[in-house]
Amino acid sequence: MIARRTLLGSLAALPFASTSAFATAAALHTRIIPGANQAVPVIGVGTSRRYAEVSGEEQLAPLRAAISRFAALGGQVVDTAPSYGMAESVIGQLVEELRLRDKLFLATKVGADSPAEGRAQIEQSFRNLRTKVIDLIAVHNLRDVTNQLAILRELKAAKRIRSLGVTTSNDPQYADFEAMMRREKLDGIQIDYALDNRDAGERVLPLAQEQGVAVMINLPFGRGRLFKAVQGRPLPDWAGELQVRSWPQLFLKYIVSHPAVTCAVPGMARPEYVEDNLGAARGPLPDAALRRRMEAFIDSI
Ligand SMILES: NC(=O)c1ccc[n+]([C@@H]2O[C@H](COP(=O)([O-])OP(=O)(O)OC[C@H]3O[C@@H](n4cnc5c(N)ncnc54)[C@H](OP(=O)(O)O)[C@@H]3O)[C@@H](O)[C@H]2O)c1
């Protein structure tokens, strides 16, 4: 583990404690993943869709550049899944080729309908990711959740995975998701949340905060939805308070300033996106009043 991470990790004594107060201007804000007991930067990489179909070097090159730049800037969390086409094996190949395994926090998922299917899929994830230890496996969208969590607990006890969780990305699952969170002991959850999609903030995020579990945010831009909403508009004056240079940075700072949130995993398949989005992990974050102003702004357009 790199020295800077160890230093920041030891400064962040409490789950979710931001180390920003101790960090230098250039350092990334980090939060702790309980279970794995590791401080990770608040911006990670999502790999659905753009890492799914790679048939040659032309498609692989920008992905290699994105992952390489991400690690060089101090990024750690990479979120993937067996259901994202070739994404797991693309990540495994790049991580091996770029010798990044000890620098990255590899998170994947299990989406299966029976224990046997789940076990087989997880073993394939180890092969795809070319690693002996996976940092986080989450049950994808609550699928067969009780059985799959039992398998993940065995793997954690055997130290083959470092932490476990469950994901969702749609409102109709929230009631079941909340009930599951009250029933099961988790290290983390993953859920959709964005400036224009704040329903997770009503019950699930407060519950996660109360329980002290890590929270990874998917769909932070609602895919293209937020970009369409602000198309052609300049950044508002108050964006200066946040030292943001782009809409993506503004949208991400809204997310990672929520006190329950550990990190957001925007889909990033280009090095310029990585450069831009990691800017949201530095500098001032909005306080509660500015967060309300951001919400009022997006609701008004
Ligand atoms: N249930 C689940 O477990 C679940 C569900 C959904 C997603 N996820 C996870 O969450 C991750 C994020 O979701 P997502 O990738 O679908 O959507 P997203 O993060 O909301 O949007 C990603 C898209 O935004 C654009 N983008 C990213 N950074 C940009 C920048 N700086 N400037 C301009 N455009 C930028 C890119 O579009 P272009 O590529 O078109 O340029 C990118 O594909 C996924 O990759 C996946 O890992 C999990």
The ligand as a MOL file (V3000), in Angstrom:
LIG
                    3D

  0  0  0     0  0            999 V3000
M  V30 BEGIN CTAB
M  V30 COUNTS 48 52 0 0 0
M  V30 BEGIN ATOM
M  V30 1 N -27.4680 -1.5280 -10.0650 0
M  V30 2 C -26.1640 -1.3250 -10.1740 0
M  V30 3 O -25.3900 -1.9580 -9.4780 0
M  V30 4 C -25.6600 -0.2920 -11.1230 0
M  V30 5 C -26.5440 0.3020 -12.0370 0
M  V30 6 C -26.0420 1.2830 -12.9000 0
M  V30 7 C -24.7000 1.6470 -12.8440 0
M  V30 8 N -23.8490 1.0250 -11.9600 0 CHG=1
M  V30 9 C -22.4290 1.4420 -11.8630 0
M  V30 10 O -22.3920 2.8660 -11.8420 0
M  V30 11 C -21.5170 3.3290 -12.8620 0
M  V30 12 C -21.9640 4.6970 -13.3530 0
M  V30 13 O -23.1600 4.6020 -14.1070 0
M  V30 14 P -23.1660 4.8920 -15.6940 0
M  V30 15 O -21.7790 4.7480 -16.1880 0
M  V30 16 O -24.1900 4.0370 -16.3020 0 CHG=-1
M  V30 17 O -23.7210 6.3870 -15.7700 0
M  V30 18 P -23.1340 7.8180 -15.2830 0
M  V30 19 O -21.9130 7.6310 -14.4790 0
M  V30 20 O -24.2880 8.5590 -14.6940 0
M  V30 21 O -22.7780 8.4760 -16.6810 0
M  V30 22 C -21.6290 8.0330 -17.3740 0
M  V30 23 C -21.4990 8.7810 -18.6860 0
M  V30 24 O -21.3040 10.1720 -18.4640 0
M  V30 25 C -20.4220 10.6840 -19.4190 0
M  V30 26 N -19.3070 11.3360 -18.7070 0
M  V30 27 C -18.5890 10.8780 -17.6430 0
M  V30 28 N -17.6910 11.8010 -17.2470 0
M  V30 29 C -17.8380 12.8680 -18.0850 0
M  V30 30 C -17.2050 14.1240 -18.1830 0
M  V30 31 N -16.2470 14.5020 -17.3330 0
M  V30 32 N -17.6040 14.9580 -19.1680 0
M  V30 33 C -18.5920 14.6180 -20.0290 0
M  V30 34 N -19.2380 13.4360 -19.9860 0
M  V30 35 C -18.8620 12.5710 -19.0140 0
M  V30 36 C -19.9250 9.5390 -20.2640 0
M  V30 37 O -20.7020 9.4980 -21.4600 0
M  V30 38 P -20.1050 8.9850 -22.8510 0
M  V30 39 O -19.3470 7.7310 -22.5210 0
M  V30 40 O -21.3350 8.7780 -23.6600 0
M  V30 41 O -19.2310 10.0950 -23.3910 0
M  V30 42 C -20.2470 8.3400 -19.4080 0
M  V30 43 O -20.4820 7.1580 -20.1260 0
M  V30 44 C -21.5640 2.2380 -13.9120 0
M  V30 45 O -20.4610 2.3430 -14.8050 0
M  V30 46 C -21.5530 1.0170 -13.0420 0
M  V30 47 O -20.2280 0.7340 -12.6050 0
M  V30 48 C -24.3190 0.0770 -11.1010 0
M  V30 END ATOM
M  V30 BEGIN BOND
M  V30 1 1 1 2
M  V30 2 2 2 3
M  V30 3 1 2 4
M  V30 4 1 4 5
M  V30 5 2 4 48
M  V30 6 2 5 6
M  V30 7 1 6 7
M  V30 8 2 7 8
M  V30 9 1 8 9
M  V30 10 1 8 48
M  V30 11 1 9 10
M  V30 12 1 9 46
M  V30 13 1 10 11
M  V30 14 1 11 12
M  V30 15 1 11 44
M  V30 16 1 12 13
M  V30 17 1 13 14
M  V30 18 2 14 15
M  V30 19 1 14 16
M  V30 20 1 14 17
M  V30 21 1 17 18
M  V30 22 2 18 19
M  V30 23 1 18 20
M  V30 24 1 18 21
M  V30 25 1 21 22
M  V30 26 1 22 23
M  V30 27 1 23 24
M  V30 28 1 23 42
M  V30 29 1 24 25
M  V30 30 1 25 26
M  V30 31 1 25 36
M  V30 32 1 26 27
M  V30 33 1 26 35
M  V30 34 2 27 28
M  V30 35 1 28 29
M  V30 36 1 29 30
M  V30 37 2 29 35
M  V30 38 1 30 31
M  V30 39 2 30 32
M  V30 40 1 32 33
M  V30 41 2 33 34
M  V30 42 1 34 35
M  V30 43 1 36 37
M  V30 44 1 36 42
M  V30 45 1 37 38
M  V30 46 2 38 39
M  V30 47 1 38 40
M  V30 48 1 38 41
M  V30 49 1 42 43
M  V30 50 1 44 45
M  V30 51 1 44 46
M  V30 52 1 46 47
M  V30 END BOND
M  V30 END CTAB
M  END
